[in-house]
Every structure is written in structure tokens, then in C-alpha cells.
Amino acid sequence: MSLPLNMVTNGSDKYQLARYNMVEQQVRPWSLGDEQVLELIGTLRREEFVPDGLQDMAFMDIQLPLLGDDGEEAIANGHCMMPPRVEARVLQDLKLQPNDNVLEIGTGSGYMAALMSRLAKQVTTIEIEPALVELARANLHRAQIRNVDVVLDDGSNVKAIGGTYDVIVLSGSVHEVPAAFFDKLNEGGRLIAFVGNEPMMRTTLYTRTKGKIDVSQPWDIVVARLKGFPEAPRFKF
């Protein structure tokens, strides 16, 4: 992304310079070379998708809490935004197309859905926490984004999800991806998830090709858990 200097510093947008620095100092150095993604991250107003009072933190390389006063508790419950560089890398790896129908599990503030809506045809995003559904709907309405449907439901209950999709995004970590999700992928469809347990999780990209599922694990990261998904069985002595 290359913004003219006067666009970055002219003062017409209080946070424009902060977004520019976020892209150049955090996102681009993290193996991000897709200029369309870089421009989108640099122009969509991330500060409008965070709770009141946290706008100045919207550009930090952290998991940003979305609910309550206890940040650690919010992250433990999955009530947070992923760091900007992670969201950007997911977008780059998915290679979204204008006719793609997208399913997201874990809406959060609606920011990831908003990003995907600019590159895809339609986004359906499922969130289990009512307060976050309310927050996301308000954020998307304010941003005048009309091709995102926010659904209050348990996204881990894949059998209750209708239709099939070109892209599925699990916006949080899971011990493993339930096999039923792969039946929801169209031919050529992609599913991305953060798989594993602390201290290391693998970003895993599944692609349906001629009825088979190809798997790649391009990078490692640790992100908050999605609710409702099965955990690893515990050892019993």
C-alpha cells in the first residue's frame, strides 16, 4: 500500500496516520505482500469496531478485549479481536474472490467480517455471545456494510448450519476442526482455522480439491479459543 503523504498527514482523519503506521510497521513486515489487502487494512476504520474508550488501542499488536473490565478474562472467554497482522494474513491466505460466499464462526466486533465483505460477495458470521452480536451489528450498520449477516447461534453446531460456502473462517482457535465443516465447503472452497493448544497453534488452511481436502500449515500463532468446540481429552492416571 502506498498512500500519498498528504493523505496520511492532512489531519482530515484523526486516526489515518495510526492506520498507516500499523500497516507499515506491523502488517507489511509480517510476510504481507498483497497490496489489495494492505490497502484495505489501511483504509477500513478499525477504530470504529472497538468499544468506546479503546480507540487509541485499535492499532496495537495485541488481542484487544471487547467485553467487560477484565481484559484477561475477556481474552480467556474469546471476547476479543485478533491482532491486525493476523487478520491481514488470514485475508491474504484466503485469496477471496468477488463471487465468494463466506461463513465466519466468531464474529467478535464485526471487523473481520467487514474486511471480508469488501472482497467477497456475501458474509454470514455466527456469534454465540449476544452482547457481541449487538456490537457487531451496530458497527457494521455504522460502516454502511450491507452484505454481512450477523447470526446469534453456536457456530460449533455445524449440523445446524444451512448451505455450503466457498470460504469458512474460524476466527479463534480450536483443538481440531470438526470433520462436518468440510462438508460445508464447495469445490475449490477454503477453510482456515487456528488449530492446536498453547503454547503453539498452527494456522491451518484446508482446500477442497476434487472431493479431497488438501491441508497446509503456513504459519504459527496463538489466539483466543472459540467457545463450544471440543477440547483434547484429558489424561487419567
LUMLOPA-102429 format. One record per residue (C-alpha): residue number from 0; residue in three letters; x, y, z. Coordinates in pm, 1 decimal. Example, Ala and Ser with C-alpha at 12.3 -4.5 7.8 and 13.67 -1.06 7.14 Angstrom:
BEGIN
[0 ALA [1230.0 -450.0 780.0]]
[1 SER [1367.0 -106.0 714.0]]
***
This chain:
BEGIN
[0 MET [0.0 0.0 0.0]]
[1 SER [130.8 343.1 -81.0]]
[2 LEU [-73.5 636.1 48.0]]
[3 PRO [26.4 986.3 -62.0]]
[4 LEU [196.0 1166.3 226.5]]
[5 ASN [-62.1 1444.4 231.3]]
[6 MET [-340.1 1183.4 275.7]]
[7 VAL [-159.3 1043.4 577.2]]
[8 THR [-84.8 1375.0 747.8]]
[9 ASN [-351.3 1622.0 640.1]]
[10 GLY [-549.1 1591.2 964.8]]
[11 SER [-882.7 1514.6 795.2]]
[12 ASP [-890.8 1177.1 971.1]]
[13 LYS [-763.5 1166.0 1329.5]]
[14 TYR [-652.0 803.0 1303.1]]
[15 GLN [-528.7 789.3 944.1]]
[16 LEU [-162.2 815.1 1039.3]]
[17 ALA [-210.0 547.1 1306.6]]
[18 ARG [-358.7 309.1 1048.5]]
[19 TYR [-75.5 385.0 808.1]]
[20 ASN [186.2 311.7 1073.9]]
[21 MET [1.1 -6.9 1170.4]]
[22 VAL [29.3 -130.2 813.1]]
[23 GLU [390.2 -28.8 758.1]]
[24 GLN [529.9 -131.2 1097.1]]
[25 GLN [320.2 -437.8 1189.2]]
[26 VAL [133.5 -579.0 893.1]]
[27 ARG [357.8 -541.6 588.9]]
[28 PRO [671.2 -684.3 760.9]]
[29 TRP [478.8 -999.9 855.9]]
[30 SER [510.0 -1155.2 507.5]]
[31 LEU [226.4 -941.9 370.2]]
[32 GLY [270.7 -860.0 3.2]]
[33 ASP [-88.5 -842.3 -122.8]]
[34 GLU [-136.7 -473.1 -198.8]]
[35 GLN [-516.0 -505.5 -211.4]]
[36 VAL [-518.6 -645.6 142.7]]
[37 LEU [-271.7 -381.8 264.4]]
[38 GLU [-483.5 -101.2 122.4]]
[39 LEU [-799.5 -245.3 278.3]]
[40 ILE [-638.7 -279.4 621.7]]
[41 GLY [-510.6 76.1 589.9]]
[42 THR [-843.5 231.7 495.2]]
[43 LEU [-1116.6 39.6 680.8]]
[44 ARG [-1154.5 221.7 1012.5]]
[45 ARG [-1056.0 -37.4 1270.8]]
[46 GLU [-1103.5 217.3 1549.1]]
[47 GLU [-1477.8 215.8 1475.5]]
[48 PHE [-1500.5 -156.1 1557.8]]
[49 VAL [-1367.6 -137.6 1915.0]]
[50 PRO [-1553.7 -48.0 2236.5]]
[51 ASP [-1580.5 318.3 2335.8]]
[52 GLY [-1267.8 441.3 2506.1]]
[53 LEU [-1035.9 191.3 2336.0]]
[54 GLN [-997.4 366.7 2000.1]]
[55 ASP [-632.3 454.1 2066.4]]
[56 MET [-560.4 84.2 2125.8]]
[57 ALA [-718.7 -29.9 1799.1]]
[58 PHE [-385.1 -27.4 1614.6]]
[59 MET [-176.7 -214.9 1872.1]]
[60 ASP [-30.9 -560.2 1805.7]]
[61 ILE [-246.4 -726.9 2071.9]]
[62 GLN [-563.8 -928.7 2120.9]]
[63 LEU [-797.7 -642.8 2209.7]]
[64 PRO [-1067.9 -720.2 2473.9]]
[65 LEU [-1422.9 -639.8 2368.0]]
[66 LEU [-1635.7 -705.2 2678.2]]
[67 GLY [-1609.4 -620.7 3048.3]]
[68 ASP [-1342.2 -454.5 3254.7]]
[69 ASP [-1111.8 -754.4 3293.5]]
[70 GLY [-904.3 -787.5 2977.6]]
[71 GLU [-755.6 -1124.8 3070.2]]
[72 GLU [-1099.1 -1269.4 3138.0]]
[73 ALA [-1232.6 -1134.4 2807.9]]
[74 ILE [-948.5 -1297.6 2616.0]]
[75 ALA [-991.6 -1625.2 2807.6]]
[76 ASN [-1359.2 -1622.9 2701.7]]
[77 GLY [-1273.3 -1542.4 2339.8]]
[78 HIS [-1430.2 -1195.2 2364.0]]
[79 CYS [-1154.1 -1014.7 2176.5]]
[80 MET [-1020.2 -901.0 1839.4]]
[81 MET [-720.5 -1070.7 1686.6]]
[82 PRO [-409.3 -858.9 1621.8]]
[83 PRO [-423.6 -662.0 1292.8]]
[84 ARG [-136.0 -856.2 1134.6]]
[85 VAL [-319.3 -1185.0 1196.1]]
[86 GLU [-640.0 -1058.5 1034.4]]
[87 ALA [-442.2 -931.8 736.0]]
[88 ARG [-251.3 -1258.0 693.4]]
[89 VAL [-576.7 -1456.9 701.8]]
[90 LEU [-717.1 -1234.9 426.1]]
[91 GLN [-407.3 -1281.9 215.8]]
[92 ASP [-404.1 -1660.5 253.7]]
[93 LEU [-774.6 -1699.4 171.0]]
[94 LYS [-745.6 -1520.3 -165.3]]
[95 LEU [-1107.1 -1408.0 -151.6]]
[96 GLN [-1288.2 -1366.5 -482.4]]
[97 PRO [-1577.3 -1130.4 -571.7]]
[98 ASN [-1828.2 -1417.8 -602.7]]
[99 ASP [-1730.4 -1596.5 -280.7]]
[100 ASN [-1991.2 -1671.7 -16.1]]
[101 VAL [-1819.2 -1669.3 322.7]]
[102 LEU [-1906.2 -1823.6 659.4]]
[103 GLU [-1731.9 -1693.0 970.4]]
[104 ILE [-1752.2 -1853.2 1314.4]]
[105 GLY [-1680.9 -1599.3 1587.8]]
[106 THR [-1796.9 -1250.6 1488.0]]
[107 GLY [-1641.9 -1050.9 1769.9]]
[108 SER [-1677.5 -681.4 1687.1]]
[109 GLY [-1757.8 -747.8 1320.6]]
[110 TYR [-1424.3 -613.1 1194.3]]
[111 MET [-1305.6 -934.5 1026.0]]
[112 ALA [-1645.6 -975.8 861.3]]
[113 ALA [-1624.5 -616.2 742.0]]
[114 LEU [-1283.4 -678.1 585.2]]
[115 MET [-1406.7 -990.8 406.7]]
[116 SER [-1721.4 -814.9 288.3]]
[117 ARG [-1510.4 -576.5 81.6]]
[118 LEU [-1353.6 -867.0 -109.9]]
[119 ALA [-1635.6 -1125.7 -126.0]]
[120 LYS [-1997.8 -1138.7 -238.1]]
[121 GLN [-2166.0 -1223.1 92.8]]
[122 VAL [-2056.7 -1293.5 450.6]]
[123 THR [-2257.3 -1483.4 711.1]]
[124 THR [-2099.6 -1458.0 1055.1]]
[125 ILE [-2212.8 -1653.5 1362.7]]
[126 GLU [-2155.2 -1534.5 1719.1]]
[127 ILE [-2253.1 -1713.2 2042.1]]
[128 GLU [-2235.9 -1406.9 2271.3]]
[129 PRO [-2546.8 -1181.8 2248.0]]
[130 ALA [-2359.7 -865.6 2351.5]]
[131 LEU [-2110.3 -915.2 2069.7]]
[132 VAL [-2389.3 -973.8 1817.4]]
[133 GLU [-2533.6 -638.9 1919.9]]
[134 LEU [-2193.7 -469.9 1897.6]]
[135 ALA [-2112.1 -617.1 1557.3]]
[136 ARG [-2448.2 -526.6 1406.5]]
[137 ALA [-2412.1 -168.2 1526.2]]
[138 ASN [-2056.3 -142.9 1392.0]]
[139 LEU [-2146.4 -284.7 1051.6]]
[140 HIS [-2453.0 -60.6 1024.0]]
[141 ARG [-2244.6 247.4 1104.2]]
[142 ALA [-1988.8 143.0 841.0]]
[143 GLN [-2275.1 104.7 587.0]]
[144 ILE [-2180.9 -256.2 514.9]]
[145 ARG [-2485.5 -437.5 381.0]]
[146 ASN [-2353.7 -774.2 262.3]]
[147 VAL [-2290.9 -918.2 610.4]]
[148 ASP [-2549.8 -1114.8 809.6]]
[149 VAL [-2476.1 -1147.3 1183.3]]
[150 VAL [-2641.5 -1454.5 1336.6]]
[151 LEU [-2676.6 -1530.0 1708.8]]
[152 ASP [-2603.5 -1901.9 1743.9]]
[153 ASP [-2349.4 -2162.7 1847.6]]
[154 GLY [-2123.1 -2190.6 1544.5]]
[155 SER [-1971.3 -2515.5 1668.1]]
[156 ASN [-2303.8 -2687.4 1592.5]]
[157 VAL [-2213.5 -2730.5 1228.3]]
[158 LYS [-2506.0 -2962.8 1153.1]]
[159 ALA [-2744.4 -2673.9 1218.9]]
[160 ILE [-2571.1 -2450.3 964.0]]
[161 GLY [-2751.8 -2446.8 631.1]]
[162 GLY [-2597.5 -2431.9 286.2]]
[163 THR [-2242.1 -2460.6 161.7]]
[164 TYR [-1972.9 -2196.5 127.8]]
[165 ASP [-1670.8 -2101.1 -76.3]]
[166 VAL [-1481.4 -1985.2 231.7]]
[167 ILE [-1510.9 -2070.8 602.5]]
[168 VAL [-1316.6 -1881.3 868.1]]
[169 LEU [-1286.9 -1990.1 1230.1]]
[170 SER [-1197.4 -1658.1 1395.3]]
[171 GLY [-1046.9 -1816.2 1704.2]]
[172 SER [-857.0 -2129.7 1794.5]]
[173 VAL [-982.0 -2489.2 1823.6]]
[174 HIS [-823.0 -2815.0 1932.3]]
[175 GLU [-926.5 -2959.8 1596.7]]
[176 VAL [-1169.2 -2875.2 1318.3]]
[177 PRO [-1481.4 -3096.0 1327.1]]
[178 ALA [-1491.9 -3303.9 1008.2]]
[179 ALA [-1850.3 -3193.3 938.0]]
[180 PHE [-1719.9 -2847.4 845.5]]
[181 PHE [-1550.4 -2988.7 536.7]]
[182 ASP [-1890.0 -3099.8 403.6]]
[183 LYS [-1986.1 -2731.9 404.4]]
[184 LEU [-1711.9 -2642.6 154.9]]
[185 ASN [-1788.5 -2603.4 -214.7]]
[186 GLU [-1542.3 -2738.2 -470.4]]
[187 GLY [-1234.8 -2518.8 -454.1]]
[188 GLY [-1350.0 -2391.1 -115.4]]
[189 ARG [-1107.8 -2288.5 158.7]]
[190 LEU [-1135.8 -2319.4 535.7]]
[191 ILE [-886.3 -2150.6 765.7]]
[192 ALA [-851.7 -2222.6 1136.5]]
[193 PHE [-602.8 -2187.2 1421.0]]
[194 VAL [-551.3 -2545.3 1534.5]]
[195 GLY [-383.2 -2675.1 1848.3]]
[196 ASN [-318.9 -2576.9 2206.4]]
[197 GLU [-94.4 -2331.1 2384.2]]
[198 PRO [197.3 -2269.9 2363.9]]
[199 MET [179.3 -2337.7 1988.2]]
[200 MET [-105.2 -2333.5 1738.8]]
[201 ARG [-80.0 -2384.8 1365.0]]
[202 THR [-272.5 -2170.6 1120.8]]
[203 THR [-420.1 -2443.1 902.5]]
[204 LEU [-565.3 -2393.9 554.4]]
[205 TYR [-791.7 -2668.2 419.7]]
[206 THR [-883.3 -2666.8 48.0]]
[207 ARG [-1143.4 -2889.4 -117.7]]
[208 THR [-998.4 -3015.5 -445.7]]
[209 LYS [-1182.0 -3280.0 -649.4]]
[210 GLY [-1359.4 -3405.6 -341.0]]
[211 LYS [-1044.7 -3431.5 -130.8]]
[212 ILE [-919.8 -3198.7 140.4]]
[213 ASP [-567.9 -3063.5 94.8]]
[214 VAL [-400.8 -2926.1 407.0]]
[215 SER [-124.4 -2669.5 454.4]]
[216 GLN [3.2 -2500.3 770.6]]
[217 PRO [170.0 -2176.8 659.7]]
[218 TRP [239.1 -2007.6 997.3]]
[219 ASP [213.0 -2036.6 1374.7]]
[220 ILE [22.6 -1811.6 1614.2]]
[221 VAL [-161.8 -1824.7 1947.2]]
[222 VAL [-512.7 -1675.9 1954.9]]
[223 ALA [-810.0 -1695.5 2191.0]]
[224 ARG [-1037.4 -2000.2 2197.5]]
[225 LEU [-1371.9 -2033.0 2021.6]]
[226 LYS [-1649.2 -2146.4 2253.0]]
[227 GLY [-1835.6 -2472.5 2207.7]]
[228 PHE [-1572.9 -2670.8 2018.8]]
[229 PRO [-1442.9 -2997.1 2169.2]]
[230 GLU [-1116.8 -2990.1 2360.1]]
[231 ALA [-845.6 -3254.4 2380.8]]
[232 PRO [-930.6 -3541.2 2616.6]]
[233 ARG [-752.9 -3518.6 2949.3]]
[234 PHE [-514.9 -3786.5 3070.6]]
[235 LYS [-646.9 -4005.3 3350.7]]
[236 PHE [-398.1 -4191.9 3567.0]]
***
